[in-house]
């Protein structure tokens, strides 16, 4: 299947490149994703203490989505959904544990491979998480022409690292963990800018900037778990040091989103480039409460309540996306693959769960045909499931437990369980939860993690 796909891509790339050159100019696509940035961490989503002028400007110049969802409540699961267009019950990675050297296999088809059919040049920087160096799942074996940053997600916890993955090799940074002279985020941005500068007017490009900010770093790097060269511009605030560092991380992220967008504009690519900014999952529970990282939502990263999976999502594409718009369309990471395929005028894989959101991007009304699904905790003490269907949200905390039901149109904070008043909806949610997850050898529900039995799975429920 993989060989056939590669041959098809080669053939389609040739014919697409020649035909599109005479037909229509395909848009460049820049997908910028933060790591553990909460729904409420941006000014345009209500943040009052941390300034994010560049990302806020993106929202002013484009469209801000209020009901956008990550692929999962943790990074590997969310990134797998994003890349493959499969929801959390079908994707090759459904949790951060157990760890594997490769999550993606040869038969998996990524956004980059789909865009290659239309002649796109595909590059990525930052945190990949879906295949370590030398494995079949590495980015440069999954459609990317170039990748710079961290292939292994645990490696991404080190901002003052001694090396970064660079295509099929490494950029060595000897003793950087001691000298702390090079901050990895700065190198990621420089490589992203280089990729844009090297773009050609006659070749569309896809840039996936999977930044690691503001994810907590290893305790080996920083006692607060937030390694950063400086707390500016928040050094003089009357906050604890940890909170200053978190705010400074968000500041650096915002600064470099601005640098990327400014370069796109300066190169005359403004009207032909779709820029999307989002986060891979909800914010961290230990962020200073005054920052209100989850905004009006309940929960944090690792939760299937809205605070763990609803994320900021902003798109700018001047003259195509109307400026200063807000959309309540329900969209999710699995929608990116079919959306980008439509923009590139190629067919996506047939067996995916996402739906194209091109209409929603243009500010037009859009109703989902299906439901959204997440689960978490396959090899943890508790296996949770969640479904979003229309305005309803169902959550089951642990196999066999009762389903909680919330009307998100009236209760965005999920404070009022209305399950007893809507048994018909609860039944539908139970059916979705029963049919959505596809059995996986990598994720047997319950069983063993790191050689130890976690809990006894009751597969009859």
NUTIMAR-226428 format. One line per 2 residues: number of its first residue (from 1); their letters; for each residue x, y, z of C-alpha. Coordinates in nm, 2 decimals, decimal comma. Each point is the difference from the previous one (the first is absolute). Example, Ala and Ser with C-alpha at 12.3 -4.5 7.8 and 13.67 -1.06 7.14 Angstrom:
1) as) 1,23 -0,45 0,78; 0,14 0,34 -0,07 .
% end
This chain:
1) xx) 0,00 0,00 0,00; 0,28 0,23 0,09 .
3) xx) 0,19 -0,06 -0,32; -0,31 0,06 -0,20 .
5) xx) -0,06 0,33 0,19; 0,35 0,12 -0,07 .
7) xx) -0,03 -0,08 -0,37; -0,33 0,18 -0,01 .
9) xx) 0,15 0,30 0,17; 0,29 0,02 -0,25 .
11) xx) -0,24 -0,02 -0,29; -0,25 0,24 0,14 .
13) xx) 0,27 0,24 0,11; 0,12 0,03 -0,36 .
15) xx) -0,34 0,04 -0,16; -0,13 0,23 0,28 .
17) xx) 0,30 0,22 -0,02; -0,03 0,05 -0,38 .
19) xx) -0,38 0,03 0,00; -0,03 0,23 0,30 .
21) xx) 0,27 0,23 -0,14; -0,23 0,07 -0,29 .
23) xx) -0,31 -0,01 0,21; -0,02 0,15 0,35 .
25) xx) 0,27 0,10 0,25; -0,03 -0,23 0,30 .
27) xx) 0,02 0,16 0,34; 0,29 -0,04 0,23 .
29) xx) -0,10 -0,15 0,33; 0,17 0,10 0,33 .
31) xx) -0,12 -0,20 0,31; 0,15 0,14 0,32 .
33) xx) -0,08 -0,21 0,31; 0,09 0,08 0,36 .
35) xx) 0,06 -0,27 0,26; -0,23 0,01 0,31 .
37) xx) -0,13 0,35 -0,06; -0,33 0,04 0,17 .
39) xx) -0,33 0,13 -0,16; 0,03 0,31 0,22 .
41) xx) 0,37 0,08 -0,05; -0,05 0,24 -0,28 .
43) xx) -0,13 0,36 0,01; -0,25 -0,07 -0,28 .
45) xx) -0,15 -0,28 0,22; -0,02 0,21 0,32 .
47) xx) 0,35 0,00 0,14; 0,07 0,32 0,20 .
49) xx) 0,34 -0,05 0,16; 0,22 -0,14 -0,29 .
51) xx) 0,02 0,21 -0,31; -0,02 -0,17 -0,34 .
53) xx) -0,03 0,28 -0,25; 0,12 -0,20 -0,31 .
55) xx) -0,23 -0,29 0,04; -0,28 0,24 0,09 .
57) xx) 0,07 0,18 -0,33; -0,04 -0,32 -0,18 .
59) xx) -0,35 -0,03 0,14; -0,08 0,36 -0,10 .
61) xx) 0,12 -0,06 -0,35; -0,18 -0,34 -0,03 .
63) xx) -0,24 -0,23 0,18; 0,00 -0,12 0,36 .
65) xx) -0,17 -0,33 0,08; -0,16 -0,05 0,34 .
67) xx) -0,09 -0,37 -0,04; 0,32 -0,15 -0,13 .
69) xx) 0,13 -0,33 0,14; 0,34 -0,16 0,02 .
71) xx) 0,04 -0,37 -0,10; 0,06 -0,11 0,35 .
73) xx) 0,07 0,12 0,35; 0,38 -0,07 -0,03 .
75) xx) 0,26 0,07 -0,26; 0,07 -0,33 -0,18 .
77) xx) -0,37 -0,09 -0,04; -0,09 0,35 -0,12 .
79) xx) 0,28 0,01 -0,25; -0,09 -0,34 -0,14 .
81) xx) -0,36 0,12 -0,06; 0,13 0,31 -0,16 .
83) xx) 0,23 -0,17 -0,24; -0,23 -0,29 -0,10 .
85) xx) -0,35 0,14 0,01; -0,11 -0,29 0,22 .
87) xx) -0,17 0,07 0,33; 0,14 -0,11 0,34 .
89) xx) -0,16 -0,34 -0,02; 0,15 -0,08 -0,34 .
91) xx) 0,34 0,18 0,00; 0,33 -0,18 0,03 .
93) xx) 0,09 0,18 0,32; -0,28 0,04 0,26 .
95) xx) 0,20 0,09 0,31; 0,35 0,10 0,11 .
97) xx) 0,06 -0,34 0,16; 0,11 -0,27 -0,06 .
99) xx) 0,28 0,16 -0,19; 0,10 -0,14 -0,33 .
101) xx) 0,30 0,09 -0,23; -0,25 0,04 -0,28 .
103) xx) -0,37 0,08 0,01; -0,06 0,04 -0,37 .
105) xx) 0,04 -0,31 -0,22; 0,06 -0,04 -0,38 .
107) xx) -0,37 -0,01 -0,08; -0,09 0,32 0,18 .
109) xx) -0,06 0,30 -0,22; 0,08 0,35 0,12 .
111) xx) -0,09 0,35 -0,09; 0,34 0,05 -0,16 .
113) xx) -0,04 -0,31 -0,22; -0,34 0,12 -0,12 .
115) xx) 0,13 0,35 -0,08; 0,30 -0,15 -0,19 .
117) xx) -0,26 -0,12 -0,25; -0,05 0,36 -0,10 .
119) xx) 0,37 0,08 -0,02; 0,03 0,16 0,35 .
121) xx) 0,34 0,04 0,16; -0,05 -0,11 0,36 .
123) xx) 0,21 0,10 0,30; -0,03 -0,02 0,37 .
125) xx) 0,17 0,13 0,31; -0,05 -0,08 0,37 .
127) xx) -0,16 -0,30 0,17; -0,09 -0,30 -0,22 .
129) xx) -0,08 -0,28 0,26; -0,11 -0,25 -0,26 .
131) xx) 0,32 -0,18 -0,08; 0,36 0,01 0,13 .
133) xx) 0,31 0,04 -0,21; 0,06 -0,31 -0,22 .
135) xx) -0,36 -0,13 0,03; -0,26 -0,02 -0,27 .
137) xx) -0,20 0,26 0,18; 0,25 0,28 -0,02 .
139) xx) -0,12 0,32 -0,17; 0,23 -0,03 -0,30 .
141) xx) -0,14 -0,34 -0,07; -0,36 0,12 0,03 .
143) xx) -0,01 0,26 -0,28; 0,21 0,29 0,14 .
145) xx) 0,29 0,12 -0,21; 0,17 0,13 0,30 .
147) xx) -0,04 -0,01 0,38; 0,19 0,18 0,27 .
149) xx) -0,05 -0,03 0,37; -0,11 -0,29 0,22 .
151) xx) -0,11 -0,33 -0,14; -0,04 -0,16 0,35 .
153) xx) -0,25 0,17 0,22; 0,20 -0,05 0,32 .
155) xx) 0,30 0,17 -0,16; -0,23 0,30 -0,05 .
157) xx) 0,00 0,06 0,37; 0,35 0,14 -0,02 .
159) xx) 0,02 0,35 -0,13; 0,38 0,02 0,06 .
161) xx) 0,07 -0,32 -0,18; 0,33 -0,14 -0,13 .
163) xx) -0,14 -0,08 -0,34; -0,30 0,04 -0,23 .
165) xx) -0,12 -0,24 -0,27; 0,08 0,14 -0,34 .
167) xx) -0,16 -0,19 -0,29; 0,18 -0,34 0,01 .
169) xx) 0,28 0,12 0,23; 0,06 0,23 0,29 .
171) xx) 0,11 0,35 0,08; 0,24 -0,05 0,28 .
173) xx) 0,00 0,26 0,28; 0,29 -0,12 0,22 .
175) xx) -0,05 0,06 0,38; -0,29 0,23 -0,06 .
177) xx) -0,17 -0,14 0,31; 0,29 0,14 0,20 .
179) xx) 0,07 0,33 -0,18; -0,37 0,07 -0,07 .
181) xx) 0,11 0,22 -0,28; -0,25 -0,12 -0,26 .
183) xx) -0,37 0,00 0,06; -0,16 -0,26 -0,24 .
185) xx) -0,31 0,21 -0,07; 0,22 0,27 -0,16 .
187) xx) 0,15 -0,26 -0,24; -0,34 -0,14 -0,09 .
189) xx) -0,12 0,35 -0,10; 0,31 0,07 -0,20 .
191) xx) -0,05 -0,32 -0,20; -0,36 0,07 -0,05 .
193) xx) 0,09 0,34 -0,14; 0,26 -0,15 -0,22 .
195) xx) -0,25 -0,25 -0,14; -0,23 0,29 -0,10 .
197) xx) 0,29 0,20 -0,15; 0,10 -0,29 -0,22 .
199) xx) -0,36 -0,04 -0,14; -0,06 0,06 -0,37 .
201) xx) -0,28 0,19 -0,15; -0,09 -0,29 -0,22 .
203) xx) 0,00 -0,27 0,27; -0,25 0,00 0,29 .
205) xx) 0,13 -0,09 0,34; -0,13 -0,15 0,32 .
207) xx) 0,17 0,11 0,32; -0,08 -0,18 0,32 .
209) xx) 0,14 0,19 0,30; -0,06 -0,23 0,29 .
211) xx) 0,15 0,23 0,27; 0,08 -0,14 0,35 .
213) xx) -0,09 0,32 0,18; -0,15 0,03 0,26 .
215) xx) 0,03 -0,37 0,10; 0,17 -0,06 0,33 .
217) xx) 0,37 -0,10 -0,02; 0,19 -0,27 0,18 .
219) xx) 0,06 0,06 0,36; 0,37 -0,07 -0,08 .
221) xx) 0,00 0,33 -0,19; -0,19 0,22 0,24 .
223) xx) -0,12 -0,04 0,35; -0,34 0,15 -0,10 .
225) xx) -0,02 -0,22 -0,31; 0,00 0,31 -0,22 .
227) xx) 0,33 0,05 -0,17; 0,04 0,33 -0,17 .
229) xx) 0,29 0,24 -0,05; -0,18 0,31 0,15 .
231) xx) -0,33 0,09 0,16; -0,02 0,32 -0,20 .
233) xx) -0,23 0,19 -0,05; -0,15 -0,12 0,33 .
235) xx) 0,31 0,01 0,23; -0,13 0,29 0,20 .
237) xx) -0,35 -0,13 0,05; -0,11 -0,08 0,35 .
239) xx) -0,04 -0,37 -0,08; 0,18 -0,31 0,11 .
241) xx) 0,30 -0,11 -0,21; -0,18 -0,30 -0,15 .
243) xx) -0,28 0,22 -0,13; 0,24 0,25 -0,15 .
245) xx) 0,17 -0,28 -0,19; -0,33 -0,13 -0,13 .
247) xx) -0,11 0,34 -0,12; 0,34 0,05 -0,16 .
249) xx) -0,04 -0,33 -0,19; -0,33 0,12 -0,14 .
251) xx) 0,16 0,33 -0,09; 0,28 -0,17 -0,20 .
253) xx) -0,26 -0,21 -0,17; -0,20 0,31 -0,10 .
255) xx) 0,31 0,18 -0,11; 0,10 -0,27 -0,24 .
257) xx) -0,35 -0,05 -0,14; 0,03 0,37 -0,09 .
259) xx) 0,33 -0,05 -0,16; -0,13 -0,28 -0,22 .
261) xx) -0,31 0,20 -0,10; 0,21 0,31 -0,07 .
263) xx) 0,23 -0,20 -0,23; -0,29 -0,14 -0,19 .
265) xx) -0,13 0,35 -0,06; 0,33 0,15 -0,09 .
267) xx) 0,06 -0,27 -0,26; -0,33 0,08 -0,17 .
269) xx) -0,17 -0,32 0,11; -0,27 0,15 0,21 .
271) xx) -0,30 -0,05 -0,22; 0,11 -0,35 -0,10 .
273) xx) 0,09 -0,15 0,34; -0,24 -0,15 0,25 .
275) xx) 0,15 0,04 0,35; -0,15 -0,20 0,28 .
277) xx) 0,09 0,03 0,37; -0,12 -0,25 0,27 .
279) xx) 0,12 -0,22 0,29; 0,04 -0,37 0,03 .
281) xx) -0,22 -0,04 0,31; -0,12 0,20 0,30 .
283) xx) 0,22 0,18 0,25; 0,18 -0,15 0,30 .
285) xx) -0,17 -0,03 0,34; 0,29 0,16 0,18 .
287) xx) 0,00 0,33 -0,19; -0,06 0,29 0,24 .
289) xx) -0,37 0,02 0,06; 0,00 0,38 -0,06 .
291) xx) 0,09 -0,07 -0,36; -0,33 -0,19 -0,04 .
293) xx) 0,16 -0,23 -0,26; -0,32 -0,18 -0,08 .
295) xx) -0,21 0,31 -0,02; -0,37 -0,09 0,06 .
297) xx) 0,06 -0,37 -0,05; 0,03 -0,28 0,25 .
299) xx) 0,31 -0,21 0,03; 0,35 -0,01 -0,15 .
301) xx) 0,24 -0,20 -0,21; -0,07 -0,38 0,05 .
303) xx) -0,37 0,07 0,07; -0,28 -0,07 -0,25 .
305) xx) -0,20 0,29 0,14; 0,01 0,30 -0,23 .
307) xx) 0,31 0,15 0,17; 0,21 -0,30 -0,11 .
309) xx) -0,11 -0,01 -0,37; -0,15 0,33 -0,11 .
311) xx) 0,27 0,22 -0,13; 0,06 0,34 -0,15 .
313) xx) -0,02 -0,01 -0,38; 0,07 0,30 -0,23 .
315) xx) 0,02 0,01 -0,38; 0,11 0,29 -0,22 .
317) xx) -0,01 0,00 -0,38; -0,06 0,36 -0,13 .
319) xx) -0,25 0,04 -0,28; -0,13 -0,35 0,06 .
321) xx) -0,07 0,00 0,38; -0,20 0,30 0,10 .
323) xx) 0,18 0,21 0,27; -0,10 0,03 0,36 .
325) xx) -0,24 -0,28 0,00; -0,10 -0,25 0,27 .
327) xx) -0,14 -0,34 -0,07; -0,18 -0,25 0,22 .
329) xx) 0,04 -0,28 -0,25; 0,10 -0,33 0,17 .
331) xx) 0,33 -0,10 -0,16; 0,28 -0,23 0,10 .
333) xx) 0,36 -0,11 -0,08; -0,12 -0,29 -0,22 .
335) xx) -0,16 0,25 -0,23; 0,34 0,15 -0,11 .
337) xx) 0,09 -0,28 -0,24; -0,32 0,01 -0,20 .
339) xx) 0,00 0,38 0,01; 0,35 0,03 -0,13 .
341) xx) -0,07 -0,26 -0,26; -0,29 0,20 -0,13 .
343) xx) 0,21 0,32 -0,01; 0,26 -0,19 -0,19 .
345) xx) -0,26 -0,15 -0,24; 0,10 -0,36 0,08 .
347) xx) -0,20 -0,29 0,15; 0,06 -0,09 0,36 .
349) xx) 0,01 -0,37 0,12; -0,34 -0,15 0,00 .
351) xx) 0,00 -0,15 0,35; 0,04 0,31 0,22 .
353) xx) -0,21 0,16 0,26; 0,05 0,37 -0,07 .
355) xx) -0,23 0,23 -0,20; 0,12 0,29 -0,22 .
357) xx) -0,05 0,34 0,17; 0,07 0,22 -0,30 .
359) xx) -0,34 0,15 0,03; 0,05 0,08 0,37 .
361) xx) 0,34 0,15 -0,08; -0,17 0,24 -0,24 .
363) xx) -0,24 0,11 0,27; -0,29 -0,20 -0,14 .
365) xx) -0,24 -0,21 0,21; 0,10 -0,36 0,05 .
367) xx) -0,17 -0,29 0,17; 0,20 -0,32 0,08 .
369) xx) -0,14 -0,31 -0,15; 0,14 -0,23 0,27 .
371) xx) 0,13 0,00 0,36; 0,33 0,07 0,16 .
373) xx) 0,17 -0,27 0,22; 0,28 -0,01 0,25 .
375) xx) 0,12 -0,26 0,26; 0,29 0,00 0,24 .
377) xx) 0,16 -0,24 0,25; 0,04 -0,33 -0,18 .
379) xx) 0,29 -0,10 0,22; -0,09 0,21 0,30 .
381) xx) -0,21 -0,07 0,31; -0,31 0,15 -0,17 .
383) xx) -0,12 -0,01 -0,36; -0,21 0,31 -0,10 .
385) xx) -0,21 0,07 -0,31; -0,16 0,31 -0,13 .
387) xx) -0,23 0,09 -0,30; -0,11 0,33 -0,15 .
389) xx) -0,32 -0,03 -0,20; -0,18 0,31 -0,11 .
391) xx) -0,02 0,21 0,31; 0,02 -0,30 0,23 .
393) xx) 0,31 -0,12 0,19; 0,02 -0,34 0,16 .
395) xx) 0,27 -0,11 0,24; 0,06 -0,34 0,16 .
397) xx) 0,26 0,00 0,28; 0,11 -0,37 0,01 .
399) xx) -0,15 -0,30 -0,17; -0,34 -0,10 0,12 .
401) xx) -0,06 0,33 0,17; -0,30 0,22 -0,08 .
403) xx) 0,02 0,25 -0,29; -0,01 0,36 0,10 .
405) xx) -0,18 0,23 -0,25; 0,04 0,37 -0,06 .
407) xx) -0,17 0,25 -0,23; 0,29 0,21 -0,11 .
409) xx) -0,22 0,26 -0,16; -0,12 0,08 0,35 .
411) xx) 0,28 -0,13 0,22; 0,34 0,06 -0,14 .
413) xx) 0,16 -0,07 0,34; -0,16 -0,35 0,02 .
415) xx) -0,14 0,08 0,35; -0,35 -0,16 -0,04 .
417) xx) -0,04 -0,36 -0,08; -0,33 -0,04 -0,18 .
419) xx) 0,02 -0,38 -0,07; -0,31 -0,09 0,19 .
421) xx) -0,21 0,24 -0,20; 0,12 -0,13 -0,34 .
423) xx) 0,02 -0,38 0,01; -0,04 -0,02 -0,38 .
425) xx) 0,32 0,22 -0,05; 0,18 -0,21 0,26 .
427) xx) -0,08 -0,31 -0,18; 0,13 0,15 -0,33 .
429) xx) 0,32 0,10 0,18; 0,04 -0,35 0,13 .
431) xx) -0,03 -0,14 -0,35; 0,26 0,24 -0,13 .
433) xx) 0,24 -0,09 0,28; -0,05 -0,37 -0,07 .
435) xx) 0,06 0,02 -0,37; 0,26 0,28 -0,04 .
437) xx) 0,32 -0,16 0,13; 0,15 -0,26 -0,23 .
439) xx) 0,19 -0,28 0,18; 0,38 0,06 0,01 .
441) xx) 0,28 -0,23 0,10; 0,19 0,31 0,12 .
443) xx) -0,29 0,11 0,22; -0,17 -0,29 0,17 .
445) xx) -0,23 0,17 0,25; 0,13 -0,05 0,35 .
447) xx) 0,27 -0,29 0,01; 0,37 0,09 0,05 .
449) xx) 0,23 0,30 -0,01; 0,37 -0,03 0,06 .
451) xx) -0,03 -0,36 0,10; -0,25 0,06 0,28 .
453) xx) -0,38 -0,08 0,00; -0,19 0,32 0,02 .
455) xx) -0,36 -0,12 0,04; -0,22 -0,28 -0,12 .
457) xx) -0,19 0,10 -0,31; -0,37 -0,10 -0,01 .
459) xx) -0,05 -0,04 -0,37; -0,36 -0,10 0,04 .
461) x) -0,11 0,35 0,08 .
% end
